[in-house]
Amino acid sequence: MNFSRLAKQATAVTLSTGILLSGAVTQTSAAPKDPADYKETYGTSQITRSAMKDMINQHGDARYTVPKFDASTIENIPSAKKTTESGETMDLDVWDTWPLQNADGTVAEYKGYHIVFGLAGDPKNANDTFIYMFYKKAGDNSLDAWKNAGRVFDSNDKNVPNDPYLKRQSEEWSGSATFTEDGEVRLFYTNREAFNADAGYYGKQTLTTAQVNVSQPDSKSLKIDGVSDYKSIYEGKDSKYYQTVDKFAKDGAPNDNHTFRDPHYIEEDGKKYLVFEANTGTEYGYQGEESLYNQAYYGNSNKFFQQEKNALLNSDKKQLAEVANGAIGIIEINDDYTLKKEMKPLIVSNTVTDEVERPNIFKKDGKWYLFTSSRGSKMTIDGIDNQDIYLLGYVADSLTGKFKPLNKTGIVLHHDLDPNDITWNYAHYAIPQEGSDDAVVTSYMTNRGFFEDNKSTFAPSFKLNIKGNKTSVVKDSILEQGQITDDE
């Protein structure tokens, strides 16, 4: 897509994976070599091409490498089963998971239990993607301890009067959960409608919430007693802050990808927020060929900018870079969990990638730490390939930034395993631990449907040390599969 210089300033919104720059709204690059060159941050922080290229030199550093797991010890989650319509018992894949958390991000305890929500489904049906609730007694960290309370939502729950989006839901995607001050379980997730271009449906993703009503029928179990206050929150409105699926469909560029998902709940100074994955909107650096001429997305010096830009313009990744406009977005919500205020993106990854997934943010020692999962297969950086998997991290003195990369480039975790290895893992999630500099990192292991006997399952957890602007994997810190607290 080609936009004029004025059109770009008015409507540009692109996110790419690179280094984080200043929060100044507009800057002018010194002595551009091309009349189309410019330098504009739109008041956001950037993941720059320079940082991503420097990150390659950190591959293999033990401080940033996901620990190697013993494939012979990996087990499917015993309770991850469902009964089919024909009465047969099916082993489920379980992938993206998130714990019930307190407002500060630490793991919440509900009547002596820890709760985890996760996506699960039929290994042979990629469209079978729904949220299940798992729980275990606090302090029992064995994989066998996790019990399955079943699907959170009944198939008829989505028929909420006057909600324009819930009724078209076909899948449930990732989110977060908070234990409220009233002692309730509040779930946030992504409502995903079916993709049917002929009918005008393009897989819309909507940030959604519900109260999950949980009871304890006996001393050994928890039960889901339905949901209440079920409603849509936000889907991008007019595309000014974040690209909507309708705008995405209208602009329709090859290799484009639309994201609007993974709401993560946080609180600050009595206010409630959702941080989520998105793509930049028309007022904050939109996608298009003109974005390739914005020095803010490159970082480093003007010399680097010119060399990298010219290489990208002549690269087979040029078209992908044009539509790469990933973003970590944020909105403020009201006490009743409805939209209060749109806010500009925290971080953008224009020209780098369209996907900065599952944002996870918490406050520690007066600083905000923001993490996001990303895959090399979605990136446009030479030297990063399809097998590279990352957890990227950034830190700021305030919730709205500016965010600077951890470990100089943003690398927190990396691996490049063969996807056919059952220990392949993704969707890393750092859980802060009360009174500790070590977070517990969870993820899922084994690709869906790759094996007959091995299902996607909780990966072994491990510890990540976080201090200031640096992180490192704690040596010899591998924990149990699915462990969410460090009980040492």
C-alpha positions in Angstrom: 0.0 0.0 0.0 1.3 3.5 -0.9 0.4 6.5 1.1 1.4 10.1 0.4 3.6 11.9 2.9 0.7 13.9 4.3 -1.6 10.9 4.4 1.0 9.0 6.4 1.3 11.7 9.0 -2.5 11.8 9.3 -3.3 8.1 9.1 -0.2 6.0 9.5 -0.2 3.3 12.1 2.4 0.5 11.8 4.1 -1.7 14.5 7.4 -3.5 14.0 9.8 -5.4 16.1 13.1 -3.5 16.9 14.5 -1.1 19.6 12.5 1.3 21.8 13.1 5.0 21.1 12.0 8.2 22.8 8.5 9.3 23.4 8.8 12.6 21.5 5.8 12.9 19.2 7.7 14.2 16.1 11.4 14.3 15.3 13.1 15.2 12.0 16.0 13.0 10.8 19.3 14.8 10.1 20.2 15.1 6.4 18.0 12.4 4.9 19.4 10.7 1.8 15.9 10.3 0.2 13.1 12.9 0.1 10.7 10.3 1.4 12.8 9.8 4.6 11.4 11.0 7.9 11.6 10.3 11.6 8.5 10.2 13.7 7.7 8.2 16.8 4.0 9.2 17.3 4.7 9.3 21.0 5.2 5.6 21.3 8.2 3.3 22.0 9.6 1.3 19.2 11.0 -2.2 18.8 13.6 -1.3 16.2 15.3 -3.2 13.5 18.7 -2.3 14.9 17.8 -4.0 18.3 16.5 -7.1 16.6 19.6 -7.5 14.5 21.8 -7.0 17.6 19.7 -9.6 19.4 21.0 -12.2 17.0 24.4 -11.9 18.7 22.8 -12.9 22.0 21.5 -16.2 20.7 23.1 -19.0 22.7 23.8 -16.9 25.8 22.7 -19.1 28.7 21.2 -16.0 30.4 18.5 -15.8 27.7 18.1 -19.4 26.6 15.1 -21.5 27.5 16.4 -24.4 29.5 16.7 -27.8 27.7 14.0 -30.2 28.9 14.2 -33.9 29.1 11.7 -35.3 26.5 11.5 -38.6 28.3 9.9 -36.9 31.4 7.2 -35.0 29.6 3.7 -36.1 30.2 0.2 -35.1 29.0 -1.9 -33.4 31.6 -3.8 -36.3 33.1 -7.0 -34.3 33.6 -7.0 -32.7 30.2 -9.9 -34.8 28.8 -13.4 -34.4 27.6 -16.2 -36.7 26.7 -17.3 -36.5 23.0 -20.9 -36.5 21.8 -20.5 -40.2 21.0 -19.5 -40.9 24.7 -15.8 -41.5 24.1 -13.1 -39.9 26.2 -10.7 -37.7 24.3 -7.3 -36.4 25.4 -7.1 -32.6 24.8 -4.4 -30.4 23.7 -3.7 -27.6 26.2 -1.7 -24.6 25.1 -1.9 -20.9 26.1 -2.6 -20.7 29.9 -2.8 -17.9 32.5 -3.2 -18.1 36.3 -5.8 -16.3 38.4 -3.8 -13.4 39.7 -4.0 -10.7 42.3 -4.0 -7.1 41.2 -0.1 -7.0 41.6 0.3 -10.0 39.3 1.1 -12.6 42.0 -0.8 -15.9 42.0 -4.1 -15.6 43.8 -5.4 -18.3 46.2 -9.1 -19.2 46.0 -10.3 -21.1 49.0 -7.0 -22.9 49.2 -6.7 -23.5 45.5 -4.7 -22.1 42.6 -6.6 -21.7 39.4 -5.3 -21.7 35.8 -7.3 -20.9 32.7 -6.2 -22.3 29.4 -7.0 -22.9 25.8 -7.8 -26.5 25.1 -9.3 -28.6 22.3 -9.4 -31.6 20.0 -5.9 -32.2 18.7 -7.3 -33.0 15.3 -9.6 -30.0 15.0 -7.8 -26.6 15.0 -11.2 -24.8 15.3 -11.9 -26.5 18.7 -10.4 -23.7 20.7 -12.1 -22.9 24.0 -11.2 -21.9 27.6 -11.1 -24.5 30.3 -10.5 -24.1 34.0 -7.8 -26.2 35.8 -7.2 -26.0 39.5 -5.1 -27.7 42.2 -4.5 -27.4 46.0 -2.0 -24.6 46.7 1.3 -26.1 47.6 0.9 -29.3 45.5 3.0 -28.7 42.4 2.8 -32.1 40.8 1.3 -32.4 37.3 -1.2 -34.9 38.6 -2.5 -32.4 41.1 -4.2 -30.3 38.3 -7.9 -31.1 38.0 -10.2 -30.1 35.2 -13.4 -28.1 35.9 -14.3 -28.2 32.2 -15.2 -25.4 29.8 -15.8 -22.0 31.4 -18.6 -21.1 29.0 -21.6 -23.0 28.0 -22.3 -22.9 24.2 -25.4 -20.8 24.8 -23.8 -18.3 27.1 -22.8 -16.1 24.1 -26.5 -15.3 23.4 -26.4 -12.1 25.4 -29.1 -9.6 24.4 -27.9 -6.4 22.8 -24.3 -7.4 22.6 -23.3 -7.0 18.9 -20.3 -9.3 18.9 -20.7 -12.2 21.4 -23.4 -13.9 19.3 -21.0 -14.4 16.4 -18.3 -16.0 18.5 -16.8 -19.2 17.1 -13.7 -19.6 19.3 -12.3 -18.3 22.6 -8.7 -17.0 22.6 -6.2 -16.0 25.3 -6.6 -13.5 28.0 -6.0 -13.0 31.8 -7.9 -13.4 35.1 -8.0 -11.3 38.2 -9.2 -12.1 41.8 -11.2 -9.0 42.6 -11.3 -7.2 46.0 -14.9 -8.6 46.3 -13.5 -12.1 46.1 -14.8 -12.8 42.6 -13.1 -14.4 39.6 -13.1 -12.0 36.7 -12.0 -13.4 33.3 -10.8 -11.4 30.3 -10.4 -13.1 27.0 -10.6 -12.8 23.2 -13.9 -13.4 21.4 -13.0 -14.6 17.9 -15.7 -14.8 15.2 -15.5 -17.2 12.2 -13.7 -16.2 9.0 -16.2 -16.0 6.1 -15.1 -13.3 3.6 -18.1 -14.0 1.4 -20.4 -13.1 4.3 -18.3 -10.1 5.3 -16.8 -11.8 8.4 -13.0 -11.6 8.7 -12.4 -13.3 12.1 -13.0 -10.2 14.2 -11.3 -10.4 17.6 -13.0 -8.5 20.5 -11.7 -8.0 24.0 -14.4 -9.6 26.3 -15.0 -10.2 30.0 -17.2 -12.2 32.3 -17.4 -13.0 36.0 -16.8 -16.8 36.4 -18.9 -18.1 39.3 -16.9 -20.7 41.2 -18.1 -22.8 44.1 -16.6 -25.5 46.3 -19.0 -28.4 46.5 -16.7 -30.5 48.7 -13.2 -30.3 50.3 -11.5 -31.8 47.2 -13.1 -29.9 44.2 -14.1 -26.6 42.6 -17.1 -26.2 40.3 -18.0 -23.6 37.6 -21.6 -22.4 38.3 -21.9 -20.5 35.0 -20.9 -16.9 34.3 -22.5 -13.5 34.8 -21.9 -9.9 33.6 -20.8 -11.3 30.3 -20.0 -8.6 27.7 -17.8 -7.2 25.0 -15.4 -4.4 25.9 -13.5 -3.1 22.9 -12.7 -3.9 19.2 -11.0 -0.8 18.0 -13.9 1.6 17.2 -12.7 3.8 14.3 -9.2 2.5 13.8 -7.5 5.7 14.9 -5.7 4.0 17.8 -5.7 0.4 16.7 -6.4 -1.2 13.3 -9.9 -2.8 13.2 -10.6 -6.0 11.3 -12.8 -4.0 8.9 -10.0 -1.6 8.1 -7.6 -4.6 7.7 -10.1 -6.2 5.2 -10.6 -2.9 3.3 -6.8 -2.3 2.9 -6.3 -6.0 2.1 -2.5 -6.2 1.4 -0.8 -9.5 0.6 0.7 -11.3 3.7 -1.1 -9.0 6.1 -2.1 -10.3 9.5 -4.6 -8.8 11.9 -4.3 -9.0 15.7 -6.6 -7.7 18.4 -6.4 -10.1 21.4 -4.8 -11.3 24.6 -6.2 -8.7 27.1 -4.1 -8.5 30.3 -5.7 -6.8 33.3 -3.7 -4.5 35.6 -4.4 -1.8 38.1 -2.5 1.4 38.9 -3.4 4.2 41.3 -7.0 2.9 41.7 -7.5 2.8 37.9 -8.2 -0.3 35.8 -6.5 -1.1 32.5 -6.2 -3.7 29.8 -3.0 -4.2 27.9 -3.4 -6.2 24.7 -1.9 -7.3 21.4 -3.0 -5.2 18.4 -1.8 -3.4 15.2 -1.3 0.3 14.9 -4.1 2.6 13.9 -4.3 5.4 11.5 -3.0 8.1 13.9 -0.1 6.1 15.4 2.0 4.9 12.5 -0.1 2.9 10.1 1.1 0.2 7.8 2.2 0.9 4.2 5.2 1.3 2.0 5.9 4.8 3.5 6.6 3.2 6.9 9.8 1.8 5.4 11.2 5.3 5.2 10.6 6.2 8.9 14.0 6.2 10.7 12.3 5.7 14.1 11.6 2.1 13.2 15.2 1.4 12.5 17.1 2.9 15.4 20.8 3.4 15.6 22.5 6.0 13.3 21.5 7.6 10.1 24.2 5.5 8.3 22.5 2.3 9.7 19.1 3.6 8.7 20.2 4.2 5.1 21.9 0.9 4.7 19.2 -1.1 6.3 16.4 0.7 4.5 18.1 0.2 1.1 18.6 -3.5 1.8 15.0 -3.9 2.9 13.6 -2.1 -0.1 15.4 -4.6 -2.3 14.6 -7.6 -0.1 12.1 -10.4 -0.6 10.8 -9.3 2.8 9.8 -5.8 1.7 6.1 -6.6 1.3 5.9 -8.3 4.6 7.7 -5.3 6.3 5.2 -2.9 4.7 2.3 -4.5 6.5 4.2 -5.3 9.8 2.6 -3.0 12.3 2.3 -4.9 15.6 1.5 -3.1 18.7 1.1 -3.5 22.4 -2.1 -1.5 23.1 -3.7 -0.2 26.3 -7.1 1.1 27.3 -8.5 2.3 30.6 -11.7 0.6 31.7 -14.4 1.6 34.2 -15.1 -0.1 37.5 -17.9 -2.1 35.7 -15.2 -3.3 33.1 -16.6 -1.3 30.2 -14.4 0.9 28.0 -13.5 4.3 29.6 -10.7 5.6 27.4 -8.6 4.6 24.4 -4.9 5.2 24.8 -1.9 5.3 22.4 0.2 2.1 22.0 2.8 1.4 24.6 5.2 -0.3 22.1 5.1 -0.7 18.3 6.9 -3.1 16.0 6.5 -1.5 12.6 8.5 -3.0 9.8 9.6 -5.8 12.1 6.5 -8.0 12.8 2.7 -8.0 12.9 2.6 -10.2 16.0 3.7 -9.3 19.5 1.6 -11.8 21.4 0.3 -12.4 24.9 1.5 -9.1 26.6 2.1 -9.6 30.2 2.9 -6.6 32.4 3.5 -6.1 36.1 5.1 -3.6 38.5 8.2 -4.5 40.4 10.4 -2.2 42.5 8.7 0.9 41.2 9.2 -0.1 37.5 6.8 -1.6 34.9 8.0 -4.7 33.2 6.3 -5.7 29.9 6.8 -9.0 28.2 5.6 -10.3 24.9 6.0 -13.6 22.9 7.0 -13.4 19.2 8.1 -15.8 16.5 10.8 -15.5 13.9 8.5 -16.9 11.3 6.5 -13.6 11.5 9.6 -11.3 11.4 11.4 -9.5 8.6 14.9 -9.5 10.0 17.7 -11.2 8.1 19.4 -13.7 10.4 16.2 -14.6 12.3 14.5 -17.7 10.9 11.3 -19.6 11.2 12.5 -21.7 14.2 13.4 -18.7 16.4 11.1 -18.3 19.3 11.3 -15.3 21.7 10.0 -13.8 24.9 10.8 -10.0 24.5 10.9 -7.7 27.5 10.8 -3.9 28.2 10.9 -1.7 31.2 9.6 1.8 32.1 9.4 4.1 35.1 5.7 4.6 34.4 2.8 2.6 33.0 2.7 4.6 29.7 6.5 4.5 29.1 8.8 5.3 27.6 9.7 1.6 27.5 13.3 0.6 27.0 14.5 -2.9 26.0 15.7 -5.3 28.7 19.2 -6.7 28.2 20.0 -3.9 25.7 18.0 -5.4 22.9 14.8 -6.7 24.4 15.8 -10.4 24.5 14.6 -12.3 27.5 14.1 -15.8 26.3 15.1 -17.6 23.0 15.1 -21.1 21.6 15.3 -22.5 18.0 14.0 -26.0 18.4 12.7 -28.1 15.6 8.9 -27.7 15.8 8.7 -31.6 15.6 10.6 -31.8 18.9 8.0 -32.6 21.7 9.9 -30.2 24.0 9.3 -27.3 21.6 7.7 -24.6 23.7 5.9 -21.2 23.3 3.7 -18.6 25.0 6.1 -17.9 27.8 4.4 -16.1 30.7 6.4 -14.6 33.6 4.6 -14.7 36.9 6.0 -12.4 39.7 6.6 -14.0 43.1 5.9 -12.0 46.2 9.1 -10.7 47.9 11.4 -12.2 45.2 13.5 -11.0 42.3 12.7 -14.4 40.6 9.6 -14.8 38.4 8.2 -18.2 37.5 8.0 -18.7 33.7 5.3 -21.0 32.4 4.6 -22.1 28.8 3.1 -24.9 26.8 5.0 -27.7 25.1 4.5 -29.8 21.9 2.8 -28.5 18.8 -0.9 -29.3 18.3 -1.6 -32.5 16.3 2.1 -33.3 15.6 2.1 -36.6 17.5 -0.4 -39.4 18.2 0.4 -39.8 21.8 2.0 -36.5 22.9 -0.5 -33.7 23.2 0.2 -30.0 23.8 0.7 -29.8 27.6 2.0 -27.7 30.4 5.8 -27.3 29.9 8.1 -27.5 32.9 8.4 -24.1 34.5 11.6 -22.4 35.4 12.8 -19.3 37.1 13.8 -15.9 35.7 15.7 -13.4 37.7 14.7 -9.7 37.2 16.7 -6.8 38.4 16.7 -3.3 37.0 17.1 -3.4 33.2 18.5 -7.0 33.2 17.1 -10.5 33.3 18.6 -13.9 33.3 17.4 -17.5 33.4 18.2 -18.9 36.9 20.6 -21.8 36.5 19.3 -25.3 37.4 15.9 -23.9 38.2 13.6 -26.2 36.2 10.3 -26.8 38.1 7.4 -29.2 37.7 5.2 -29.1 34.5 2.7 -26.3 35.0 4.1 -25.0 38.3 3.1 -21.4 38.9 4.7 -20.6 42.3 8.2 -21.0 43.7 7.6 -22.6 47.0 11.2 -22.8 48.1 
